[in-house]
């Protein structure tokens, strides 16, 4: 992935201060990794999971530290990616007669507070619709590579950020609110809501593909292997792949995020069309 001089991506860096040390993750190992993958591609309001006391028991001790040169370089990279998202989505919204308001991107280490509850490193990157911020602890990408077998590149991080910003786009367009209303109504079965959840996540993948297409057309950032690395990351946390790793078999009715093949299909549809209007993954589910 090629770097540009674009900066000003609305980043709030909390890594050097305010983190909580000594947090103990309960039920670690594969179970924790599965939860991390789920939160990684979470749509809607994740407060019930993020605030769960069964996930961790952080200590009240805070840790102040100086950011390393590598930390600062990562911050600069995320700032650049954030700016790319602002420029691209501002362009797309203007083309469709709308006004884009970007989310803030929060970088943190170990734990921090979000509008959806306590964010923890084991949960992976997520979007909180309550405060319209994307939360990212960069240590998650080590887990993605070491435990899920996805090769992590700079563009992998760009894709993950674009997916989470895709959830923000859903909030701006009212999709998140419609899904939340369905969930709160209690009129739909678990299986039906699972299908809605899958559609929500696949649409965020589609938006990430649209973002990649539009951004590369403007900035010429893509290098050989970049798109493949994004697809590999998406496939690594497909529901079927996670279920095979955790329970040895696949139960399609319990999918909430989409299969590896579906994630690839919708990301590539977004990338190949570059047209936000082609991303109706719901197919009448929200009608």
C-alpha positions as CSV (number, residue, x, y, z in Angstrom):
1,X,0.0,0.0,0.0
2,X,1.3,3.4,-1.0
3,X,1.4,6.2,1.5
4,X,0.2,9.7,0.7
5,X,0.6,13.1,2.4
6,X,-3.1,13.1,3.5
7,X,-3.5,13.7,7.2
8,X,-6.3,14.9,9.5
9,X,-8.3,11.8,9.8
10,X,-10.1,12.7,13.0
11,X,-8.0,10.5,15.2
12,X,-8.1,10.5,19.0
13,X,-5.0,8.7,20.3
14,X,-5.5,7.4,23.8
15,X,-2.6,4.9,23.8
16,X,-0.2,6.9,25.9
17,X,-2.6,7.7,28.7
18,X,-5.7,6.7,30.5
19,X,-5.4,2.9,29.7
20,X,-6.1,0.4,32.4
21,X,-3.4,-2.1,33.3
22,X,-3.8,-5.5,34.9
23,X,-7.1,-6.4,33.1
24,X,-7.7,-10.2,33.4
25,X,-9.5,-11.7,30.5
26,X,-11.8,-14.5,31.7
27,X,-12.2,-17.6,29.6
28,X,-9.2,-17.0,27.3
29,X,-7.8,-19.0,24.5
30,X,-10.0,-19.9,21.5
31,X,-13.2,-18.7,23.2
32,X,-11.8,-15.2,23.6
33,X,-10.6,-15.1,20.1
34,X,-14.0,-16.1,18.7
35,X,-15.6,-13.2,20.7
36,X,-12.9,-10.9,19.4
37,X,-13.7,-11.9,15.9
38,X,-17.4,-11.3,16.5
39,X,-16.9,-7.9,17.9
40,X,-14.5,-7.2,15.1
41,X,-17.3,-7.1,12.6
42,X,-20.1,-6.0,15.0
43,X,-23.0,-4.0,13.7
44,X,-25.6,-2.2,15.8
45,X,-25.2,-1.4,19.5
46,X,-22.6,-3.6,21.1
47,X,-23.1,-2.3,24.7
48,X,-24.4,-5.5,26.1
49,X,-21.2,-7.3,25.1
50,X,-18.8,-4.5,25.7
51,X,-20.0,-3.9,29.2
52,X,-20.2,-7.6,30.2
53,X,-18.5,-8.3,33.5
54,X,-17.9,-11.9,32.5
55,X,-15.5,-10.7,29.8
56,X,-12.9,-9.1,32.1
57,X,-12.2,-7.6,35.4
58,X,-10.0,-4.5,34.8
59,X,-8.1,-3.0,37.7
60,X,-8.5,0.7,38.6
61,X,-4.8,1.3,38.1
62,X,-4.0,3.6,35.1
63,X,-0.8,3.5,33.2
64,X,1.0,6.4,31.5
65,X,3.6,5.6,28.9
66,X,5.6,7.3,26.2
67,X,4.6,6.2,22.7
68,X,7.4,4.5,20.9
69,X,8.6,5.5,17.4
70,X,6.7,2.6,16.0
71,X,3.5,3.6,17.9
72,X,3.8,7.1,16.4
73,X,4.3,5.7,12.9
74,X,1.1,3.5,13.3
75,X,-0.8,6.6,14.6
76,X,0.4,8.5,11.5
77,X,-0.8,5.6,9.2
78,X,-4.2,5.5,10.8
79,X,-4.5,9.2,10.6
80,X,-3.8,9.0,6.9
81,X,-6.3,6.2,6.4
82,X,-8.9,8.2,8.4
83,X,-8.4,11.1,6.0
84,X,-8.8,8.8,3.0
85,X,-12.2,7.7,4.5
86,X,-13.3,11.3,5.0
87,X,-12.3,12.3,1.5
88,X,-13.9,9.3,-0.1
89,X,-17.2,9.3,1.8
90,X,-17.6,13.0,1.5
91,X,-17.3,12.6,-2.3
92,X,-19.8,9.7,-2.3
93,X,-22.3,11.5,-0.2
94,X,-22.1,14.7,-2.3
95,X,-22.6,12.6,-5.5
96,X,-25.9,11.4,-3.9
97,X,-27.1,14.8,-2.6
98,X,-26.2,14.2,1.0
99,X,-23.7,15.6,3.6
100,X,-21.2,13.3,5.2
101,X,-20.2,13.6,8.9
102,X,-17.1,11.5,9.7
103,X,-16.7,9.4,12.8
104,X,-13.8,9.9,15.2
105,X,-11.2,7.1,15.3
106,X,-10.0,6.2,18.8
107,X,-6.7,4.4,19.2
108,X,-6.3,2.8,22.6
109,X,-4.3,0.1,24.5
110,X,-5.9,-2.5,26.7
111,X,-9.0,-0.7,27.8
112,X,-10.9,2.6,27.4
113,X,-14.4,3.9,27.8
114,X,-16.8,4.2,24.8
115,X,-20.3,5.3,24.4
116,X,-21.2,1.6,24.2
117,X,-19.4,0.6,27.4
118,X,-15.9,-0.5,28.3
119,X,-13.8,-1.3,25.3
120,X,-11.1,-3.9,25.8
121,X,-8.2,-5.1,23.6
122,X,-9.6,-8.7,23.3
123,X,-12.7,-7.4,21.6
124,X,-11.0,-6.1,18.5
125,X,-11.9,-3.0,16.5
126,X,-15.6,-1.9,16.6
127,X,-17.9,0.9,15.8
128,X,-20.1,2.4,18.5
129,X,-23.2,4.1,17.1
130,X,-23.9,5.7,20.5
131,X,-21.0,8.1,20.2
132,X,-20.2,7.6,16.5
133,X,-16.6,6.6,17.1
134,X,-14.5,3.7,15.8
135,X,-12.4,2.0,18.5
136,X,-9.1,0.2,17.6
137,X,-6.5,-1.5,19.7
138,X,-3.8,-2.4,17.2
139,X,-2.8,-5.5,19.1
140,X,-5.8,-7.3,17.6
141,X,-4.0,-7.6,14.3
142,X,-1.4,-9.8,16.0
143,X,-4.3,-12.1,17.0
144,X,-5.7,-12.0,13.5
145,X,-2.4,-13.1,12.0
146,X,-1.2,-15.5,14.7
147,X,-4.5,-17.2,15.6
148,X,-6.7,-16.9,12.6
149,X,-3.9,-17.3,10.0
150,X,-4.6,-14.1,8.0
151,X,-1.5,-12.3,6.7
152,X,-1.7,-8.8,8.1
153,X,-0.5,-6.0,5.8
154,X,-1.0,-2.2,6.0
155,X,-4.0,-2.6,3.7
156,X,-5.5,-5.2,6.0
157,X,-5.7,-2.5,8.6
158,X,-7.1,-0.1,6.0
159,X,-9.8,-2.6,5.1
160,X,-10.7,-3.2,8.8
161,X,-11.0,0.5,9.3
162,X,-13.1,0.9,6.2
163,X,-15.4,-1.9,7.3
164,X,-16.0,-0.1,10.7
165,X,-16.5,3.2,8.9
166,X,-19.0,1.3,6.8
167,X,-21.0,0.8,10.0
168,X,-20.9,4.5,10.5
169,X,-22.3,5.0,7.0
170,X,-25.1,2.7,7.9
171,X,-25.9,4.9,10.9
172,X,-25.9,8.0,8.8
173,X,-28.2,6.4,6.3
174,X,-30.6,5.1,9.0
175,X,-29.8,1.4,8.4
176,X,-28.5,0.9,12.0
177,X,-31.6,2.4,13.5
178,X,-33.9,0.2,11.4
179,X,-32.0,-2.9,12.5
180,X,-32.1,-1.8,16.1
181,X,-35.8,-1.3,15.9
182,X,-36.3,-4.8,14.5
183,X,-34.2,-6.2,17.3
184,X,-36.1,-4.3,20.0
185,X,-39.6,-5.1,18.6
186,X,-39.3,-8.7,19.7
187,X,-41.4,-9.8,16.8
188,X,-38.7,-11.7,15.0
189,X,-37.1,-15.0,15.8
190,X,-33.5,-15.5,16.5
191,X,-33.0,-17.0,13.1
192,X,-34.6,-14.1,11.4
193,X,-32.5,-11.6,13.3
194,X,-29.4,-13.6,12.5
195,X,-30.2,-13.1,8.8
196,X,-30.5,-9.4,9.4
197,X,-27.2,-9.3,11.2
198,X,-25.5,-11.1,8.4
199,X,-26.9,-8.6,5.9
200,X,-25.7,-5.7,8.1
201,X,-22.1,-7.1,8.2
202,X,-22.0,-8.0,4.5
203,X,-23.1,-4.4,3.6
204,X,-20.3,-3.0,5.7
205,X,-17.9,-5.3,3.7
206,X,-19.5,-4.0,0.5
207,X,-19.0,-0.4,1.6
208,X,-15.4,-1.2,2.4
209,X,-15.0,-2.4,-1.2
210,X,-16.6,0.7,-2.6
211,X,-14.2,2.8,-0.4
212,X,-11.2,0.8,-1.7
213,X,-12.3,1.4,-5.4
214,X,-13.0,5.1,-4.9
215,X,-9.9,5.8,-2.8
216,X,-7.6,4.1,-5.2
217,X,-9.1,5.9,-8.2
218,X,-8.2,9.2,-6.4
219,X,-5.0,8.4,-4.5
220,X,-3.6,5.4,-6.4
221,X,-2.7,3.6,-3.1
222,X,-3.1,0.0,-4.1
223,X,-0.1,-2.3,-4.7
224,X,-0.1,-5.9,-5.8
225,X,-1.5,-8.2,-3.1
226,X,-3.4,-5.5,-1.3
227,X,-6.9,-6.5,-2.3
228,X,-6.0,-10.2,-1.6
229,X,-4.9,-9.3,1.9
230,X,-8.2,-7.6,2.6
231,X,-10.1,-10.7,1.3
232,X,-8.0,-13.0,3.4
233,X,-8.8,-11.1,6.5
234,X,-12.5,-11.1,5.8
235,X,-12.5,-14.8,5.0
236,X,-10.5,-15.6,8.2
237,X,-13.4,-14.4,10.4
238,X,-16.2,-15.8,8.3
239,X,-18.8,-17.6,10.4
240,X,-18.1,-20.9,8.8
241,X,-14.3,-20.6,9.5
242,X,-14.9,-19.6,13.1
243,X,-17.4,-22.4,13.7
244,X,-15.0,-25.0,12.2
245,X,-12.3,-23.8,14.5
246,X,-14.4,-23.7,17.6
247,X,-16.8,-26.6,17.3
248,X,-15.7,-28.7,14.3
249,X,-18.8,-28.2,12.3
250,X,-20.9,-25.5,10.6
251,X,-24.4,-24.4,11.5
252,X,-25.5,-21.9,8.8
253,X,-28.7,-20.9,10.7
254,X,-26.6,-19.5,13.5
255,X,-24.5,-17.3,11.2
256,X,-24.5,-13.7,12.3
257,X,-21.7,-12.2,10.1
258,X,-21.7,-14.2,6.9
259,X,-19.6,-17.0,5.5
260,X,-16.1,-16.6,4.2
261,X,-17.4,-16.8,0.6
262,X,-20.1,-14.2,1.3
263,X,-17.6,-11.8,2.8
264,X,-15.4,-12.0,-0.2
265,X,-18.4,-11.8,-2.6
266,X,-19.7,-8.5,-1.2
267,X,-16.4,-6.9,-0.7
268,X,-15.5,-7.6,-4.3
269,X,-18.9,-6.4,-5.5
270,X,-18.3,-3.1,-3.8
271,X,-14.8,-2.9,-5.2
272,X,-15.8,-3.9,-8.8
273,X,-18.9,-1.6,-9.0
274,X,-17.7,1.3,-6.9
275,X,-21.4,2.1,-6.6
276,X,-23.0,2.5,-3.2
277,X,-26.4,1.9,-4.7
278,X,-25.5,-1.7,-5.5
279,X,-25.2,-2.7,-1.8
280,X,-28.7,-3.9,-0.9
281,X,-27.6,-7.0,1.1
282,X,-30.9,-7.0,3.0
283,X,-33.1,-7.9,0.0
284,X,-36.4,-6.8,1.5
285,X,-35.4,-7.7,5.1
286,X,-35.9,-4.1,6.3
287,X,-39.0,-3.4,4.2
